[in-house]
Amino acid sequence: MFIGLIFGGDGETVKVKENSIIELDLSKVNLDYAGKINFKEFNYFESKHNGLIDVINAIEYAKTDDKIEGISILNNFSSLGLAQSKALRDELESFKKSGKFVVAYSNYLTQNDYYLNSVADTLYLNPVGELDFKGLASEIIYMKNLQEKTGVKMEVLRHGKYKSAVEPFLAQEMSPENREQMTVLLESAWETIVTDISKSRNISVDSLNSIANSLGGRTPDLALAKNLIDKVAYEDVYHNAIRKKLDVEAEEEYNKVTIVDYAKSVATTSVDFSKKDIVAVIYAQGEIQGGEGDVNIIGEGAIRRSLKEARNDDDVKAIVLRVNSPGGSALTSELIWREIELTKKVKPVVVSMSNYAASGGYYIACNADRIFAEPSTITGSIGVFGMLPNMEELATNIGINAEQVKTHNNASGYSVFEPLDENFKMVTLESIENIYTIFLQRVAAGRNMTVEQVDSIAQGRVWTGSDAVKNGLVDELGGLDKAIAYAAKLGKTDSYRTENYPEYEKNFDDVLANFGLSTFYKSKETILKEELGEENYKVFEQIKKANQLKGIQALMPYELNIK
C-alpha cells in the first residue's frame, strides 16, 4: 500500500460504454510524452498515458471504435503550444472525416483554445462569454537598468547577432535584429492559425485579419455575426444537443469518458504485439541540462541509453527522435549528437519537431536522415553564448572585498567579486567561437550545406517550420505520424508497431522530492509569487535561471511568450 501511495498508480482502466462520447479535457495534458519511470530500488515500473501523443493515438483509435460516437470539447483551457495544438487539431479533422461528430462549448474562449475549438462541427459560446481573437504578440523583459540599480551584472559572451537569449541583460530595449526575427516569427505563426481557421469556418483570411484588428468577435453576438461561432447558448442547451445526437432522452445522463481515461484504455489494450517490427520513438523534451533527465529535462543519460537500446534491438527497424526543446548545454547537445551519429550507422534516424527544436534542440536534430516540423515549430537559433553573474559593484557598495592568492596567472578562474579578467574573457570567447564553428560544421554536414550557407541563416536567428523548409534547415512539414511512416519506409517495414522511449531511472530521493515529503521548495515558490507578484516573480526566475547555467549554452530566448 505504501508503495502504491508513493508512486501514485493510474488505478483501474476505465471501461468504455456503448454510445459514448469522449470529453476532450486537456487540463492534465501539456507534454508530448508522459514518461516511463523505472524505480530500480523497488523493482517498480510506472508508465503514464496523459501525454499529447497518447491523446492523439486515442483519437485515431476512436475513429473505428464502435462505442465512441463523437468528441465533446467542453470549457477546455489548454496549455499546449501552437505546434502541439495544430497536431491535435489535424487529428480532430481526421476524426470528423470518419463520420463522427466534434462539438465544442466554452464560457470564455482564449485565442489558443479558439484555434483548437474552431475545428468543431458546431461551436457554442455562453451568452455572457467572450472570444479573444486579436493576433499574436510577444513580450520580453529587459533588465539592464535593474542590473545597474542592484549592482549585480550579467557578463555576457556570445556569437550570433540574433542571439536574443542574452539581450535582456545587455540592453533596456529590443534590438532591430531581434525585432526583425520576432516579427517574422509571429507573422509566420499567425499565418498557420488563420489558414486553418479559414478552412474550418469558411471565412477568408483577409476577413479574419480584419476581425482580429478590430476585435470584431469579442462578444458572443459579434462572434456569431462574423461566423466565428455557430450558436450562442447556455451549457444545458449544449448537452441537450449531444443527447439528441446520441438519441438519449432529455435529462437522462449520456455516456462519456475523459480523453485521459480513454487514452489509458487504448494504450493498455490496443497494441498489436503480433507485429514484430518496431519503430522506436524517443522523446527529447525540455531544456538540455545533462545528467539522467526526466520528462521536463533532456539529459544525456536517458537519451543516449535509449538510442543505444534501440539500435541494439534487432526488432527496431528505425528510430524517430521527437524533439521539443529550446536548447541548453552545448556539451550535452554534442554528446547526444554523437550518439545519433553512431546510431545512424546501424539504422535510420528521423526527427520530428514539436513546439521547439531550437539552438541545442536543433543541434541534436541536424544530423538526422530526415527532419519533419510543424509549420509553427520554432527552430534554428544556431548560436552559442556564455553568461556569468558579476557582483563586484554590489560587493563594493555593501563593504565586501575579495582578495586572491594564486600560484599561476589563471589559477583563480572567474570570481563574481572581481571585474571580468581580460585574459579569462579572451579564453572564454575563444571557446565560444570554437563551439559555434563546430555547431556550424555539424549542421552543414547533416544538411548537406556549406558552412558559409549555414552561417548566413544562423547567427542565433530563430525560424518557424514553414520558413525552415525554405532555407533548408527542415526537409518537410508534417507531424509525428508522418515522421514515423517515413522512418518505417527507411527501415523497410510496412507492418510495425511503435515503442516509446526513454525509460527514466529514478531513486527513492527523487520519489520523496516529487511526492510532497520534501515540499519546502514549492512552498518557497508560492510565497515568492505572493510577495513579489506574478510579473516580478518572472523577472526573479529569469535572473535565478541565468545564475544556474553552467558551461557554454546553445539556448533560445529565456522567455519566448507568444500571446
GIUR-V829774 format. One line per field, one symbol per residue. psi: psi as a letter, one per 40 degrees, with the letter a starting at -180 (. if undefined). A space follows every 50 residues. Layout:
BEGIN
psi: ???
END
This chain:
BEGIN
psi: ddddddegieaihhhhiifiihhghedehdidhdihhhgddefhhhhiff iddddddddddddeheehdahhghfhhieiidddddddddddddddeeei ihiihidhhidddddddeeidhhihidfaihhgeaiihhhhhfddddddd ehihhhhihheegededeeeieihiddddddddddddddddddddddddd efhidddddddddefefdiddddddeedidihiidddddddddddefiii ehhihihidddddddddeeehgeehdihhhhhhghaiheiadiaeehhid cddddddddddehddhdihhhhhgheabhdddddddddddddddediihi hhhbdigibddddeddeidihiiidehhabfgiiiihhhhfddddddefh hhiihididedebhheeiihhdddddddddddddddddddddddddefii ddddddebfeiiiiddddddeedidihiadddddddddddefhehiiihi iihihiaddddddedeegedddddddddddddiddddddddddddddehh ihigiiidgggh.
END
